[in-house]
Amino acid sequence: MSTLVKITFSRKFRIFRELARFAKNGQNLRK
């Protein structure tokens, strides 16, 4: 696997995790 692919994948994965955590916090606030 090339380094560029690794960097792009890790970045997308980090953004996905941030969005998931944000959605979870939003659900907690709504309750």
WOLIN-V339479 format. One record per pair of residues at least 6 apart in sequence whose ideal C-beta (glycine too) atoms are under 7 Angstrom apart, sorted by the first residue. I is the first residue (numbers start at 0). GAP is how many residues later the second one is. D is the distance in Angstrom with one decimal. If there is no record, write none. Layout:
BEGIN
I|GAP|D, I|GAP|D
END
This chain:
BEGIN
none
END
